[in-house]
Amino acid sequence: MTAPALTVGTVVLILAAGQSSRMRGGDKLCELVDGVPLLRLQCERALGLGLPVYVALPSADHPRLALIADLPVTPLFVPEASEGMSGSMRGAVGQMPAWSHLLMVLPDLVEIETTDMATVLAGLAQAPEALIWRGATEDLQPGHPILFDGSLRENFATISGDQGGNCIVRPYRDRMHLVPLPDQRARRDLDTPEEWAAFRAETGR
């Protein structure tokens, strides 16, 4: 599925510079889903939009790079990731060329697929007056992915801490459009071995 026509100048940023600190030594982005490492799978899903895809990574020597080295994505090495998600976002966006809209994807939301990303992008046509279009659960709990208007780019330069996109979203809640996605996929991340085990038991994947 390709991106909607209104997305000229839109790019995708996959935030893959986190430490997987709750995995007790494992790396959640290296976990296999349908036989494919999760980070690679999410990059392939994002590439299905037909848009430029950037991937934030901790460093050039990190093992995650090998998972996507042969894919047509642009890696961004972000030492600021040690500060938390805000550092990852600030460092990655600061390296990117100009964009009209930025679709930010968290790769550990394993059930987010190409169609879900395209659905969030389609929010541009549904609510052109918004500045933020955010994936949500079917009962409208805010989640991911999040699409940012280009006018918000400078806001990324000053964020800090581990609140990530919420630092940018909060002041613009009245200009945010929620885009419902099926079930709870917009918020279901897998951060621990137990969550991965439950996911595999439930889905067989």
Secondary structure, DSSP 4 states (H G I P E B T S, - for coil): -PPPGGGTTEEEEEE-----GGGTT--GGGSEETTEEHHHHHHHHHHTTTS-EEEEES-TT-THHHHHTTSS-EEEE-GGGGG-HHHHHHHHHHHS---SEEEEE-TT-TT--HHHHHHHHTHHHH-TT-SEEEEE-TT--EEEEEEEEGGGGGGGGG--SS-TTHHHHGGGGGGEEEEE-STTTTT----SHHHHHHHHHHH--
